[in-house]
Amino acid sequence: MRSNRAKARAVSMAATLPMLAGALALGIPAAHAADHPLRDPLAGTRPAWATATADKGATSDGARVSARVYLAGKDAAGLAAYAKAVSDPDSASYGRYLTAKQAQARFGATKAQVAAVKSWLTAAGLKVTGVTRHYVSVSGDVAAAEKAFGTRLHNFAKGSKTYRAPASAASVPQGLAAAVLTVTGLDNAPHMATHDDRLPPPDTVFRNAGPFSSYYGSNTASTLPDAYGTKIPYAVKGYTGRQLRAAYGAGTRTGKGVRVAITDAYASPTIAYDAGTYAKRHGDAAWKTGQLHQALPKKYTNTKDCSASGWYGEETLDVEAVHAVAPAADVTYVGAASCGDGDLLDALGKVVDDHLADIVSNSWGEVEAAQTPDLAAAYDQVFQLGAVEGIGFYFSSGDDGDEVASSGTKQVESPADSAWVTAVGGTSLAVGKNDSYLWETGWGTDKANLSADGKSWTDFPGAFTSGAGGGTSRTVAEPDYQRGVVPDALAKANSAGGNRVMPDIAAIADPNTGFLVGQTQSSPDGKKQAYGEYRIGGTSLAAPVVAAVQALAQEARGKAIGFANPAIYAKYGSKVYHDVTDDPTGKGLAVARVDFVNGYDATGGLATSARSLGKDSSLSAVRGYDDVTGVGTPASGYVESYRRR
């Protein structure tokens, strides 16, 4: 696992501290410390884009650096091993979780380790700006950072811009190798996640135009051209909790006694009103006093770069979707101070440190190529700590299919690529009359506009617009739980040794068969605000839906499920999953969709299109495991399969 990249040497701190003190007293020359025999490199701290050909020369000594030194704790290898054991249904340790206090005592950094790290950093001329259970943050000039980390900082071209990065791997004094997991912040390229919904930022009102179907196929577009040899239905107005609960086999379970957390950036100022209004309008159970909580930072940063108001709709979707499917679950929203990786890591760390929930829904991420190994190690450590406490993390797999259209490179998303989280893929869902489950396809959309004369669909089926993220990681090794389930053609697509493939499981994501959400939005002129409802999709819908289904399953089990992937794969091939394919009817599938050109009313005109289903870039949903829907979607029997017998 990636956390093992830390140099976890079996040497006691007591034995190595004198060596460390001596090394610092000798004043090892900063510029050449990386080559000194008493230092150990931190693998992955030089980003892949910091190449010799991109090197623009040394960064000014006086430039400022803010960094985090992540602490490996007392037993990094033991943490990974125990996280694996408590999550494996075949292990004698399965379900033997630790409390947050016990996890910290067993695996956390000692006072001596923290003191030694601080001493090393301050001796180099850096200022300690904060200490948490997970890291020591520092600031200072480039010269001090080079001295502390034994590397040169240079400027490198990255695309059309230039950023600072280490010219060689950062290193630590050998006596601290067991205490330091990694360091982040030496490169200053943006590390920002995006939310995965498929609509414009909802700070300005967004509405769907009709006509609609109330359930799949209820309203046929009889005056529009055929698609796939038949008349097609109008897109649904938006499914509600009743329909989703029926589709995914909720039965009588409500998530009672289960705590679910949601992490995003920032926080919607109207979330309580919006969630309460939506539940009342659509027959969901009313929110009880104290059922919805928020854990928010003291201040927010990077609000412009992160488009803060665009995250309000993400929080609203996540909260309302969880409550719609698991109406009795306790929900805690944990808002990050920004969309930066460091702040999102802080939000995840808060969930773990305070054990705010057993199930965590996360509808954000970035392409794997943008995720540096140092950050990946920091994420994995938090996920492993969560696993030993019985906390499971669910991440949306992304909304751009294989990412070729959006990034130019076939790749997956991170942190969903971590072997320690459940990556949630997406489907197009057909719920019929009387809430009957009809079928699902892998979510992937081709769009063809109505011709000017209204008699045909232009270049049908049209161009790819969006689809569930998935595929094979280039950086994460194949985890044990995927062996024997994931086909070699996928697992070994990037290396003979095998890599992590995602997603693991899936649920509704297609915005053309999406979920109805309610939110307070601004009028186009910005003068008024009012509650409104619109259909939304994306794997940022799939993630909270699966998290809510897991809350139902945990209620059935009567105990935390924790990191669920070993259990999810152990059920592979059984009837508890819908085995989703791209063309379940064998005839081709599409819906007709009418949109306001300006996004909110007919004054700018209407646009009509046919949206084909099951067309996910180069990815395909096939029988068995696939890289669009994983093992499939929860079916009747899935929730109760967790009940202890």
Secondary structure by P-SEA (a helix, b strand, c coil): ccccccccccccccccaaaaaaaaaaccccccccccccccccccccccccccccccccccccbbbbbbbccccccaaaaaaaaaaaaccccccccccccaaaaaacccccaaaaaaaaaaaaaacccccccccccccccccaaaaaaaacbbbbbbbcccbbbbbbccccccccccccccccccccccccbbbbbbccccccccbbbbbccccccccccccccccccccbbbbcccccccaaaaaaaacccccccccbbbbbbbcccccaaaaaaaaaaaaccccccccccbbbbbccccccccccccccaaaaaaaaaaaaaaacccbbbbbbbcccccaaaaaaaaaaaaacccccbbbbccccccccccaaaaaaaaaaaaaaaaabbbbbbbccccccccccccccccccccccccbbbbbcccccccccccccccccbbbbbbccccccccccccccccccccccccccccccccccccccccccccccccccccccccccccccccbbbbbbbbbbccccccccccccccccaaaaaaaaaaaaaaaaaaacccccccaaaaaaaccccccccccccccccbbbbbbbbcccccccccbbbbbbbbccccccccccccccccccccccccccccccccc
